Amino acid sequence: MPFTPPIIQTKNLSFSYKEKTVLNNISVSISSGETWAVIGKNGAGKSTLIKCMAGLLPVQKESVFINGTDITRLKPRELARVIAYVPQAATLGLAPYTVFDFVMLGRFPYQGVMAIPNQDDERIVLEALRLADVENLGSRHLTTLSGGEMQRVFLAGAVAQQSKILLLDEPSTFLDPLHQVLMRKSLDRIHNEYGTVILTITHDANSAISQFGNILALNNGCLFFSGTTIDFKARCPSVLEEIFSIPFEQAQCVSSKRSIVVPGEMA
């Protein structure tokens, strides 16, 4: 069989902000169809890592590869057709767009100089709204949305890019339980229907363990764990204690009989 390169790969990726090293020799390979949770303490380098993968931060040559191609060789439109990045919506200012028009911006990599949408663009935007469960918000203005609605609109904009890689920076942060569930179901639909590779930063250890097939853990800018969730769970709770520097305990949910991890009492 011919060799198929990882859809996204880092090789000895390092990154510094001025004098401060944030990432140190990160090497990881992600294959088509996989889902990954990125975990670690605040300041571990999680957001920096996915921004480097998305081409939003300058990286050294031969350190980030998309489908075997050095990311530094890809033009912005080429990159946008392959990889989409969803920031925390709460961190961005709101432009005076309707939801439909905002999601249409995701079609920019495929449009001509005048960026005039055609019927295919409109069909794809409607499909993206469906997958993100915001069909009913199409005519609303961004400024009228709740945080949970806004985060899923940002997700729809990324889906409209039709890229095979989706990178998300803490998509459920600041969301209430209902909107966390809606976000999770939206990601499940996108992955199941499109086979999209999903890489999500999360601070919820139980979400990482139960909803993703693979775990990537950073500790002080270094790669601490990269592998399947099955292997990660086999090392719980001790592996979480090493990552977060606090004790963890395993608990059993009475209703579902599901095992979860919870922070233990600190001395």
C-alpha angles and dihedrals in degrees: 000000000000117000114261113201120222112272088235128012138169123204118197089328113187129174135181135190102217104303097348118094109217101170124031122194099323114183119178136149124209122190132207116285096017128132121211135188116207113209138173143113122299108282094024091122101257098134092042090053096055092042088056089049090050093051092245093121125047113257134186118263116268093023104096123036130187113198088341094308121118106249091224088067095056121095117227094256091048091050093047090057091057106035134033127192125205115195126194102284091213090065095059133076117245122244122209095259132129113238091251093051092046093052089047087065086072088069092062095102089062100041131091129248093286092047092222110167120231132200092276090054091051092048092050092048091052089050091050090051089052095049091050091046094238100112090122092056099059097111096040121105117242091239091064096056130103120236092259093049091047093052091054091047088055087050091051090052090055092047090053088064087068091216121159094225123062120188118190128189108212096316094182098047112124091009123128118238093265094054091043088058092046091051092049092050091048091053090048091053092048093049095044097045100037103025088231118177106238125200113181132182110219138168092200107097093190092052090050092050098043104037107037133062096216139032129214113189126189127197120187092337095310130108107257101170135004119171148074123333088236091062091044093051090051088063096046135151095015093054090056090050090055093048099045101027094230132098120266131196133197117237135185123231106225097209100044098023086226119151116232136176123237132181111262130219115289119224 
